Amino acid sequence: MRTNFDQLLEAGAHFGHLKRKWNPAMAPYIYMERNGIHIIDLNKTVVKVEEAAEALKNLARSGRKVLFVGTKKQAQEVVAAHAQEIGMPYITERWAGGMLTNFPTIRKAVKKMGQIDKMMTDGTLENVSKREKLQITRQREKLEKNLGSIADMTRLPSAVFVVDVMEEHIAVAEANRLGIPVFGIVDTNSNPNNIDFVIPANDDATKSIDVILGAVCDAIKEGLEERKVEKADEQAAEAQADAEAPAPKERRQRIRKAAPKAEAEKVAEAKEEAAE
């Protein structure tokens, strides 16, 4: 699904914030003011969505991960649904400080979750007191709520997609510090200067978020499919090369047969040189 002007208009993606709340850095993306509210130029939004979608598609095709972040109420379900569909990590609960800049510690917490799961399956948890069991179970639930969606993210993501860059300013700051590209839905009250791929749009309407995420996630899906095809082609080429190559035994036999002939040719060449 590629987003277009009509889809964005119907979703209300053009509605910005009150004029008095605007960020002057968003001026290039504002079309006009109506009843004290800034109206976003959706023609520019369409272009920016396409740019972001193409960049994300290339990342997915190269096998890299994109972390989706949307902790505000309007974005939580939409972000989770789209990220799960394409198998990408996401954060819809509170952003834990150091999620990126202190990633090893976050990985330890995720491993702790795995250790608790192992205790549950091997019966170790049955040997502790009821109080300890309750504490461990609550700890597991808390870890699952905050970090369960990034359990498979074994390394730092190659990009971060943020819904509402003001709300997720800590995530943006951490990504900027580490040099991780940031894709963001940026409303008229936000600062676009720290965002690598700016998508000017209403970041408060669920429909607006859904349309934009649908477009970029479809692009990621295409990139993943292309990666599968490329891998299948490579495997087929390797299998064909192996089938056409002589077996080790045959190669050894050819070498043995070729050795006396080569030796005879060397002797003949030596005799010719001596005769001369």
Disulfide bonds with the S-S distance in Angstrom:
none
